[in-house]
């Protein structure tokens, strides 16, 4: 019983910490909205990132990029595809806004969701490192052409040109593909000069450090940069570490990708495999809001005098669709881009290798029923059936404990002043009644990892975002607008508490009665899909526990009836 009391105390303490942390985050003041752009007037942050000496080995050492002209008009060019609308700035040819058609804004469902946007100074930038070469501050001119992917066209190309320098002409080329969130960002270097051009290219994301609007403050998810390489695997980096200059991540590799992650969405630069690269993360100075840049530097093919070279790096900017991310991991020969490990951006928590197959099962059920809400219900039932033997063993142990609770109370009264004698008598009682004090805990402990993995699978799945269930539940990723499901969950937890044996310790009994209200308060702000899962699980547990308790009570009564 001491072990059980300790377990309850730990759970109660952990719940209080979670509540306090969530309450603090919920009530913290929102970040101050900037009154200007990300970079304040007079900022000197116009130089391109510089590669380290080790990355220079394939090509000659390069001088720093010269300051380029800054666009005064702020002109942008709009590209429309079947999946999104992209706004590309004349300054740097940066993607400064990307609006996804199939996903609604978190705060206003009347608007489409914007991944890149000016509100967070979030943009995809790129440029060249070399004397006179264009970077993300250079003003480009656009070559006339189609701006909308229409008709039967499968691809759309936008070509931007920088002013020639020393006889070298550079074009920045965007290629958009129908039915894809993949954008090819390339450069063409036409060397009309007398010297060879040996350069590097950088591809980066710029973003402030504020969390996305509309996210549930009670369910904190990761927002920030991440790097993947075959050697170091997946590395997430907190904004605070980048700001403090203490970010730890792999910097040199010949494989992998760098990304900016937020709940449900990701943007990632994925250079070709076996291409030397250097990853970087740094804070911008002289900005009105904390802003960082993360990216990758890669060598560019050497352009001899009179020659023309081209190269590109793909950019994925869209939802964290598991099937899409898995496809992108395939080699180019099979239609992918070799983005191994990209599925890890889906935040499945510590149990990602358990959560991933669970979500695969959820998708399979959804294909049959066509509704994510009912798919959650059926998956929860399936998992409950899978663990039925373990649950039954746990509830049988609880039922036995319930039957001997009056005897335990009498023992406590009889040996109130002798704890050693009390424990001895309790052990003898358990042995006589064939009860394992931990019999109700161990089977449940085995199931906990699976249910936690299911929790994270539901939390991280973008497929459930904006997905309706029934009646008032129109978005399973948002909290229940009328708090019906959280109230039902509290009621089910209270019923479960009543079905469990009453602890002989009065303080322990009060803690057990408080737990439903503590967890219920938290779940009032949880996404409806998660609360639905808990409601179904609790309901099934109640039915199973009630039936087993009734059978055990009936068996005990029959054994005690006088024989005729």
C-alpha positions as CSV (number, residue, x, y, z in Angstrom):
1,X,0.0,0.0,0.0
2,X,3.0,2.3,0.6
3,X,4.0,1.9,-3.0
4,X,0.5,2.7,-4.2
5,X,0.4,5.8,-2.0
6,X,3.8,7.0,-3.4
7,X,2.6,6.4,-6.9
8,X,-0.5,8.5,-6.3
9,X,1.5,11.3,-4.6
10,X,3.8,11.4,-7.7
11,X,0.9,11.6,-10.1
12,X,-0.8,14.3,-8.0
13,X,2.4,16.3,-7.8
14,X,3.1,16.0,-11.5
15,X,-0.5,17.1,-12.3
16,X,-0.1,20.2,-10.1
17,X,3.2,21.1,-11.9
18,X,1.5,20.7,-15.3
19,X,-1.4,22.8,-14.2
20,X,0.8,25.6,-12.8
21,X,3.0,25.6,-15.9
22,X,0.0,25.7,-18.2
23,X,-1.7,28.4,-16.2
24,X,1.5,30.6,-16.4
25,X,1.7,30.2,-20.1
26,X,-2.0,30.8,-20.6
27,X,-1.8,34.1,-18.7
28,X,1.5,35.4,-20.0
29,X,1.2,38.6,-21.9
30,X,1.2,38.3,-25.7
31,X,4.3,39.4,-27.6
32,X,4.3,43.1,-28.6
33,X,3.4,43.5,-32.2
34,X,6.2,45.2,-34.2
35,X,5.5,48.5,-35.8
36,X,8.0,48.0,-38.6
37,X,9.6,45.2,-40.5
38,X,11.8,42.6,-39.0
39,X,14.9,44.7,-39.5
40,X,14.9,48.2,-38.1
41,X,15.9,51.1,-40.3
42,X,19.7,51.5,-40.4
43,X,20.3,47.8,-39.8
44,X,23.6,46.6,-41.1
45,X,22.4,43.0,-41.4
46,X,22.8,42.9,-45.2
47,X,25.7,40.5,-45.6
48,X,25.1,36.9,-46.7
49,X,26.2,34.1,-44.3
50,X,29.8,33.0,-44.9
51,X,30.9,29.4,-45.1
52,X,33.6,28.1,-42.8
53,X,37.1,27.2,-44.1
54,X,36.3,23.5,-44.2
55,X,33.5,24.1,-46.7
56,X,35.7,26.2,-48.9
57,X,38.0,23.2,-49.7
58,X,36.4,22.4,-53.1
59,X,36.6,26.0,-54.3
60,X,38.8,29.0,-53.8
61,X,38.3,31.2,-50.7
62,X,35.6,33.8,-51.3
63,X,35.4,37.4,-50.1
64,X,32.3,38.5,-48.1
65,X,29.2,39.5,-50.1
66,X,29.1,43.2,-50.9
67,X,26.1,45.2,-49.6
68,X,23.4,45.2,-52.2
69,X,20.7,47.7,-53.0
70,X,17.5,47.6,-50.9
71,X,14.2,47.6,-52.7
72,X,12.2,50.8,-52.0
73,X,8.9,49.8,-53.5
74,X,8.5,46.5,-51.8
75,X,7.1,45.0,-55.0
76,X,5.9,41.4,-54.9
77,X,4.9,38.9,-57.5
78,X,2.0,36.4,-56.9
79,X,2.1,32.8,-58.0
80,X,-1.0,30.7,-57.9
81,X,-1.0,26.9,-57.9
82,X,-3.7,24.3,-57.1
83,X,-2.4,24.0,-53.5
84,X,-1.2,27.5,-52.5
85,X,-0.6,31.1,-53.3
86,X,3.0,32.4,-53.0
87,X,4.1,36.0,-52.8
88,X,7.7,36.5,-53.9
89,X,9.4,39.8,-53.2
90,X,11.6,41.6,-55.7
91,X,14.1,42.1,-53.0
92,X,16.1,38.9,-52.8
93,X,13.4,36.9,-54.6
94,X,12.3,35.7,-51.2
95,X,9.0,33.9,-50.6
96,X,7.5,36.3,-48.1
97,X,4.0,34.8,-47.9
98,X,2.7,31.3,-48.6
99,X,-1.1,30.7,-48.2
100,X,-2.3,27.0,-48.2
101,X,-5.7,26.5,-49.9
102,X,-6.6,23.2,-48.1
103,X,-6.0,24.5,-44.5
104,X,-7.8,27.2,-42.6
105,X,-6.3,29.8,-40.4
106,X,-6.1,28.8,-36.7
107,X,-7.9,31.9,-35.4
108,X,-10.2,32.7,-38.3
109,X,-11.7,29.8,-40.3
110,X,-12.9,32.2,-43.0
111,X,-9.3,32.7,-44.1
112,X,-6.8,30.2,-45.5
113,X,-3.7,29.4,-43.4
114,X,-0.5,31.3,-44.1
115,X,2.7,29.4,-43.4
116,X,5.2,32.1,-44.5
117,X,3.8,35.5,-43.4
118,X,4.9,39.0,-42.5
119,X,3.2,38.8,-39.1
120,X,6.1,36.6,-37.9
121,X,8.6,38.0,-40.5
122,X,8.7,34.4,-41.7
123,X,10.2,34.0,-45.1
124,X,12.2,31.6,-47.2
125,X,15.4,33.3,-48.5
126,X,18.4,32.4,-50.6
127,X,21.4,33.9,-52.3
128,X,24.9,33.5,-53.6
129,X,28.1,34.1,-51.7
130,X,30.8,35.7,-53.9
131,X,32.0,39.1,-55.2
132,X,29.2,40.9,-57.0
133,X,26.8,38.0,-56.8
134,X,23.2,38.5,-55.7
135,X,22.0,37.7,-52.2
136,X,18.7,38.1,-50.3
137,X,19.0,41.9,-50.3
138,X,19.5,42.2,-54.1
139,X,16.7,43.7,-56.2
140,X,15.6,41.4,-59.0
141,X,13.5,42.0,-62.0
142,X,10.9,39.4,-63.2
143,X,10.9,37.9,-66.6
144,X,7.3,38.1,-68.1
145,X,5.4,34.8,-68.1
146,X,2.5,32.9,-66.6
147,X,1.8,33.5,-62.9
148,X,-0.9,30.8,-62.5
149,X,-0.7,27.1,-62.9
150,X,-3.8,26.5,-65.1
151,X,-5.1,24.2,-67.7
152,X,-3.2,21.0,-68.2
153,X,0.1,22.4,-67.2
154,X,2.0,20.3,-64.7
155,X,4.7,22.9,-63.8
156,X,5.0,26.6,-63.6
157,X,8.3,28.6,-63.6
158,X,9.1,32.0,-62.4
159,X,12.3,33.6,-63.5
160,X,14.0,36.5,-61.8
161,X,17.1,38.3,-63.0
162,X,19.7,40.3,-61.2
163,X,21.6,43.1,-62.8
164,X,24.8,41.8,-64.4
165,X,28.1,42.3,-62.6
166,X,31.5,42.0,-64.2
167,X,29.9,40.3,-67.2
168,X,28.2,37.6,-65.0
169,X,24.4,37.3,-65.3
170,X,22.5,35.5,-62.5
171,X,18.9,34.3,-62.7
172,X,16.9,32.9,-59.8
173,X,14.4,30.3,-60.9
174,X,11.4,29.0,-59.0
175,X,9.7,25.8,-60.3
176,X,6.2,24.9,-59.0
177,X,4.6,21.5,-59.6
178,X,0.9,20.7,-59.6
179,X,-0.3,18.7,-56.6
180,X,2.9,19.3,-54.7
181,X,4.1,21.4,-51.8
182,X,7.6,21.0,-53.2
183,X,9.2,24.1,-54.7
184,X,12.5,23.9,-56.6
185,X,14.6,27.0,-56.0
186,X,17.5,27.2,-58.4
187,X,20.1,29.6,-59.9
188,X,21.6,30.0,-63.3
189,X,25.0,31.6,-63.6
190,X,25.9,32.8,-67.1
191,X,29.6,33.7,-67.0
192,X,30.3,36.3,-69.7
193,X,33.4,37.5,-67.9
194,X,37.0,36.7,-68.1
195,X,37.4,34.9,-64.7
196,X,35.9,31.7,-63.5
197,X,33.1,32.1,-61.0
198,X,33.5,29.9,-57.9
199,X,30.8,30.5,-55.3
200,X,28.6,29.1,-52.6
201,X,24.8,29.3,-52.2
202,X,22.9,29.7,-49.0
203,X,19.3,28.8,-48.4
204,X,17.7,30.0,-45.1
205,X,14.5,30.7,-43.2
206,X,14.0,33.9,-41.3
207,X,11.4,34.0,-38.5
208,X,10.7,35.6,-35.2
209,X,10.6,33.5,-32.0
210,X,6.9,33.9,-31.2
211,X,4.7,30.9,-31.1
212,X,2.0,30.5,-33.8
213,X,-1.3,32.2,-33.0
214,X,-4.3,30.2,-31.9
215,X,-2.4,27.2,-30.6
216,X,-3.8,25.7,-27.4
217,X,-1.7,27.0,-24.5
218,X,-2.6,23.9,-22.5
219,X,-1.0,21.7,-25.1
220,X,2.4,23.1,-25.8
221,X,4.0,21.9,-29.1
222,X,7.5,22.6,-30.5
223,X,8.1,25.6,-32.7
224,X,11.6,26.1,-33.9
225,X,14.5,24.9,-36.1
226,X,15.6,21.3,-36.6
227,X,18.4,19.6,-38.4
228,X,18.7,16.0,-39.6
229,X,21.8,14.1,-40.7
230,X,22.4,10.3,-41.0
231,X,25.2,10.6,-38.4
232,X,23.5,12.7,-35.7
233,X,19.9,11.9,-36.6
234,X,17.1,14.4,-35.7
235,X,18.1,17.4,-33.6
236,X,15.5,20.0,-32.5
237,X,16.9,23.4,-31.2
238,X,15.0,25.8,-29.0
239,X,14.7,29.4,-30.1
240,X,16.2,30.5,-26.7
241,X,19.4,28.5,-27.4
242,X,19.8,30.1,-30.8
243,X,19.3,33.6,-29.3
244,X,21.8,32.9,-26.6
245,X,24.4,31.6,-29.1
246,X,24.4,28.2,-27.4
247,X,22.6,26.1,-30.0
248,X,24.1,22.6,-30.3
249,X,23.6,20.9,-33.6
250,X,25.6,19.3,-36.4
251,X,27.2,21.9,-38.7
252,X,29.2,19.9,-41.3
253,X,27.8,17.0,-43.3
254,X,27.2,15.7,-46.8
255,X,23.6,14.7,-46.3
256,X,20.4,15.7,-44.4
257,X,18.2,18.8,-44.3
258,X,17.3,21.8,-42.1
259,X,13.8,22.8,-41.3
260,X,11.6,25.3,-39.4
261,X,8.9,23.4,-37.5
262,X,5.6,24.4,-36.0
263,X,2.5,22.4,-35.0
264,X,1.1,20.6,-38.1
265,X,3.4,22.4,-40.6
266,X,7.0,22.4,-41.7
267,X,9.3,24.2,-44.1
268,X,12.6,22.4,-45.0
269,X,15.6,22.9,-47.3
270,X,16.8,19.5,-48.7
271,X,20.1,19.7,-50.6
272,X,21.1,16.8,-52.8
273,X,22.7,13.8,-51.1
274,X,26.5,13.6,-50.9
275,X,26.8,17.4,-51.5
276,X,29.0,19.1,-48.8
277,X,27.0,21.5,-46.7
278,X,27.2,23.6,-43.6
279,X,24.2,24.3,-41.4
280,X,23.9,27.5,-39.4
281,X,21.6,29.1,-36.9
282,X,22.0,32.7,-35.6
283,X,20.2,35.6,-34.1
284,X,19.7,38.7,-36.1
285,X,20.9,42.0,-34.5
286,X,19.1,45.3,-34.6
287,X,15.6,43.9,-34.9
288,X,12.4,45.1,-33.2
289,X,11.4,41.6,-32.2
290,X,13.7,38.6,-31.5
291,X,14.4,37.1,-35.0
292,X,16.6,34.3,-36.1
293,X,17.9,32.8,-39.3
294,X,18.6,29.1,-39.9
295,X,19.8,27.6,-43.1
296,X,22.4,25.7,-45.1
297,X,25.4,26.7,-47.3
298,X,26.4,24.5,-50.2
299,X,29.1,24.8,-52.9
300,X,28.1,25.9,-56.4
301,X,29.5,24.3,-59.6
302,X,32.4,26.4,-60.9
303,X,31.4,28.5,-64.0
304,X,34.3,28.9,-66.4
305,X,34.5,32.0,-68.6
306,X,31.9,31.7,-71.3
307,X,30.1,28.8,-69.6
308,X,26.7,28.6,-68.0
309,X,25.9,26.5,-64.9
310,X,22.7,25.8,-63.0
311,X,21.8,24.1,-59.7
312,X,18.9,24.0,-57.3
313,X,17.8,23.0,-53.8
314,X,14.2,21.8,-53.2
315,X,12.1,23.5,-50.6
316,X,9.2,21.7,-48.9
317,X,6.7,24.1,-47.4
318,X,3.4,22.6,-46.3
319,X,1.5,20.3,-43.9
320,X,3.2,17.4,-42.0
321,X,1.3,14.8,-44.0
322,X,2.8,11.4,-43.0
323,X,2.3,9.9,-46.5
324,X,3.9,12.9,-48.2
325,X,6.9,13.0,-45.9
326,X,7.4,9.3,-46.4
327,X,7.3,9.8,-50.2
328,X,9.9,12.6,-50.0
329,X,12.3,10.3,-48.2
330,X,12.5,8.1,-51.3
331,X,15.5,8.6,-53.7
332,X,15.1,10.7,-56.8
333,X,14.9,7.6,-59.0
334,X,11.7,6.7,-57.2
335,X,10.1,10.1,-57.2
336,X,11.3,11.5,-53.9
337,X,14.1,13.9,-53.0
338,X,16.1,11.7,-50.6
339,X,14.8,13.6,-47.5
340,X,15.4,10.7,-45.1
341,X,13.9,11.2,-41.6
342,X,11.7,14.0,-42.7
343,X,8.7,12.2,-41.0
344,X,10.4,12.9,-37.7
345,X,9.1,16.5,-37.8
346,X,5.7,15.2,-36.8
347,X,5.8,15.6,-33.1
348,X,5.0,12.1,-31.7
349,X,6.8,12.7,-28.4
350,X,9.3,10.3,-27.0
351,X,7.2,7.3,-28.2
352,X,7.4,8.2,-31.9
353,X,8.2,4.6,-33.0
354,X,5.0,3.4,-31.3
355,X,2.9,6.4,-32.3
356,X,3.7,6.1,-36.0
357,X,2.2,2.6,-36.5
358,X,-0.8,3.5,-34.3
359,X,-1.5,6.5,-36.6
360,X,-1.1,4.2,-39.6
361,X,-3.9,2.1,-38.1
362,X,-6.0,5.2,-37.6
363,X,-5.6,6.2,-41.2
364,X,-6.6,2.7,-42.3
365,X,-9.8,2.9,-40.3
366,X,-10.5,6.4,-41.6
367,X,-10.3,5.0,-45.2
368,X,-13.2,2.7,-44.2
369,X,-15.4,5.1,-42.3
370,X,-14.5,8.4,-43.8
371,X,-14.7,10.3,-40.6
372,X,-11.7,11.0,-38.2
373,X,-14.0,11.2,-35.2
374,X,-15.4,7.7,-35.7
375,X,-12.0,6.5,-36.6
376,X,-10.7,7.6,-33.2
377,X,-13.7,5.8,-31.5
378,X,-13.1,2.6,-33.4
379,X,-9.3,2.7,-32.9
380,X,-9.8,3.2,-29.1
381,X,-12.2,0.2,-29.0
382,X,-9.6,-1.9,-31.0
383,X,-6.8,-1.0,-28.6
384,X,-9.1,-1.7,-25.6
385,X,-9.9,-5.1,-27.0
386,X,-6.3,-5.9,-27.6
387,X,-5.5,-5.2,-23.9
388,X,-8.6,-6.8,-22.6
389,X,-6.8,-9.7,-20.8
390,X,-4.5,-7.3,-19.0
391,X,-7.3,-4.9,-18.1
392,X,-9.4,-7.8,-16.9
393,X,-6.6,-9.0,-14.6
394,X,-6.3,-5.4,-13.2
395,X,-10.0,-5.0,-12.5
396,X,-10.2,-8.5,-10.9
397,X,-7.4,-7.4,-8.5
398,X,-9.2,-4.2,-7.8
399,X,-12.5,-6.1,-7.1
400,X,-10.7,-8.3,-4.6
401,X,-9.2,-5.2,-3.0
402,X,-12.6,-3.7,-2.8
403,X,-13.9,-6.8,-1.0
404,X,-11.2,-6.7,1.7
405,X,-11.3,-2.9,2.2
406,X,-13.5,-3.2,5.4
407,X,-10.9,-5.7,6.8
408,X,-8.1,-3.3,6.0
409,X,-9.9,-0.5,7.8
410,X,-10.3,-2.6,10.9
411,X,-6.6,-3.6,10.8
412,X,-5.6,0.1,10.7
413,X,-7.8,0.8,13.7
414,X,-6.5,-2.2,15.6
415,X,-2.8,-1.5,15.0
416,X,-2.9,2.3,14.7
417,X,0.2,2.7,16.9
418,X,2.2,-0.2,15.5
419,X,3.1,0.3,11.9
420,X,5.3,-2.8,11.6
421,X,2.5,-5.0,13.0
422,X,0.0,-3.4,10.7
423,X,2.1,-4.1,7.6
424,X,2.6,-7.7,8.8
425,X,-1.1,-8.2,9.3
426,X,-1.8,-6.7,5.9
427,X,0.6,-9.0,4.1
428,X,-1.0,-12.0,5.8
429,X,-4.4,-10.8,4.7
430,X,-3.2,-10.4,1.1
431,X,-1.7,-13.9,1.2
432,X,-4.8,-15.5,2.7
433,X,-7.1,-13.8,0.2
434,X,-4.7,-14.4,-2.7
435,X,-4.4,-10.7,-3.5
436,X,-1.4,-9.1,-5.1
437,X,-1.3,-5.4,-3.9
438,X,0.2,-4.3,-7.2
439,X,-2.0,-6.6,-9.3
440,X,-4.2,-3.6,-10.2
441,X,-1.2,-1.4,-11.2
442,X,1.1,-3.6,-13.2
443,X,-1.3,-4.5,-16.0
444,X,-2.2,-0.8,-16.4
445,X,1.5,0.2,-16.4
446,X,2.0,-2.1,-19.4
447,X,-0.7,-0.3,-21.4
448,X,0.4,3.2,-20.5
449,X,3.0,3.6,-23.3
450,X,0.5,2.6,-25.9
451,X,-2.1,5.1,-24.7
452,X,0.5,7.9,-24.4
453,X,1.6,7.1,-28.0
454,X,-2.0,7.3,-29.2
455,X,-2.3,10.6,-27.4
456,X,0.7,12.1,-29.2
457,X,-0.4,10.6,-32.5
458,X,-3.7,12.4,-32.2
459,X,-2.0,15.6,-31.1
460,X,0.5,15.7,-34.0
461,X,-1.7,14.5,-36.9
462,X,-2.4,17.4,-39.3
463,X,-5.0,15.2,-41.0
464,X,-7.2,15.8,-37.9
465,X,-6.9,19.6,-38.2
466,X,-10.2,21.1,-39.1
467,X,-11.7,17.6,-39.3
468,X,-15.4,17.4,-38.1
469,X,-17.0,14.7,-36.1
470,X,-20.7,15.2,-35.3
471,X,-23.0,18.0,-34.4
472,X,-21.1,20.8,-32.6
473,X,-17.6,19.2,-33.0
474,X,-16.5,20.8,-36.3
475,X,-12.8,20.7,-35.6
476,X,-11.2,17.8,-33.7
477,X,-7.9,19.7,-33.3
478,X,-9.7,22.5,-31.4
479,X,-11.2,22.5,-27.9
480,X,-14.9,21.6,-27.5
481,X,-16.6,25.0,-27.9
482,X,-19.4,24.0,-25.4
483,X,-17.1,21.9,-23.1
484,X,-19.5,18.9,-23.4
485,X,-16.8,16.3,-23.9
486,X,-14.6,17.5,-21.0
487,X,-17.6,17.4,-18.7
488,X,-18.5,13.9,-19.8
489,X,-14.8,12.9,-19.2
490,X,-14.9,14.3,-15.6
491,X,-18.1,12.3,-15.0
492,X,-16.6,9.1,-16.3
493,X,-13.5,9.6,-14.1
494,X,-15.7,10.1,-11.1
495,X,-17.6,6.9,-11.9
496,X,-14.2,5.1,-12.2
497,X,-13.2,6.4,-8.8
498,X,-16.4,5.1,-7.3
499,X,-15.8,1.7,-8.8
500,X,-12.3,1.5,-7.5
501,X,-11.7,0.3,-3.9
502,X,-11.8,3.1,-1.4
503,X,-8.3,3.6,0.1
504,X,-8.2,3.1,3.8
505,X,-6.1,6.3,4.3
506,X,-8.5,9.3,4.4
507,X,-6.0,11.6,2.8
508,X,-5.4,9.2,0.0
509,X,-9.1,8.9,-0.5
510,X,-9.5,12.7,-0.8
511,X,-6.6,12.8,-3.3
512,X,-8.4,10.1,-5.4
513,X,-11.6,12.2,-5.4
514,X,-9.7,15.3,-6.5
515,X,-8.0,13.7,-9.4
516,X,-11.0,13.8,-11.8
517,X,-11.4,17.5,-11.3
518,X,-7.7,18.2,-11.7
519,X,-7.4,16.3,-15.0
520,X,-10.8,17.6,-16.0
521,X,-9.7,21.2,-15.7
522,X,-6.8,20.5,-17.9
523,X,-8.9,18.7,-20.6
524,X,-11.3,21.7,-20.9
525,X,-8.6,23.3,-23.1
526,X,-7.4,20.1,-24.9
527,X,-8.3,19.4,-28.6
528,X,-11.6,17.7,-28.9
529,X,-10.1,14.6,-30.6
530,X,-7.9,13.9,-27.6
531,X,-10.8,14.3,-25.2
532,X,-12.9,12.1,-27.4
533,X,-10.3,9.4,-27.1
534,X,-10.2,9.6,-23.3
535,X,-14.0,9.6,-23.0
536,X,-14.3,6.5,-25.1
537,X,-11.5,4.8,-23.2
538,X,-13.0,5.7,-19.9
539,X,-16.5,4.5,-20.9
540,X,-15.1,1.2,-22.1
541,X,-13.1,0.8,-18.8
542,X,-16.2,1.6,-16.7
543,X,-18.2,-1.1,-18.6
544,X,-15.5,-3.7,-18.2
545,X,-14.7,-2.9,-14.6
546,X,-18.4,-2.8,-13.6
547,X,-19.0,-6.2,-15.2
548,X,-15.9,-7.8,-13.6
549,X,-16.7,-6.3,-10.2
550,X,-20.3,-7.6,-10.5
551,X,-19.1,-11.1,-11.4
552,X,-16.6,-11.1,-8.5
553,X,-19.2,-9.9,-6.1
554,X,-21.6,-12.6,-7.3
555,X,-19.0,-15.3,-7.0
556,X,-18.1,-14.2,-3.4
557,X,-21.8,-14.1,-2.4
558,X,-22.3,-17.6,-3.9
559,X,-19.2,-18.9,-2.0
560,X,-20.6,-17.5,1.3
561,X,-24.2,-18.8,0.9
562,X,-25.0,-21.7,3.2
563,X,-24.9,-25.0,1.4
564,X,-28.1,-27.0,1.3
